[in-house]
Amino acid sequence: MVNIIKEEIPIEQELKKKIEFICEFAKTTPTIINGNIRKIDKTNLTYIEPNRIIIKDTTFLIFNYSNEIFIENLSNKIKLSELEDYLKNRL
């Protein structure tokens, strides 16, 4: 039987403040969901689930200590500094 160990990773406080600050300028409110580390017991397999930020029914993914934010999936990314423009122009 496969045993998966799940540990929550809280979002970095500095990153959380940046996102809230950007959303304040874009006149919106984010919903922040902490990411997780998932480990398969008795193996060296680990998966890091990114933090999720939900803004106006769009899910953004971000890893702690990163300056890039992913839109809906890991193949579409922008810089965190471009998030305000994205929110104002696209959402």
Protein Blocks (a to p, Z undefined) as FASTA:
>chain_A
ZZdddddddddfklmmmmmmmmmmnopadddddddddddehiabdcdddddddeehiacd
ddehiabdcehiakbccdfklmmmmmmmmZZ
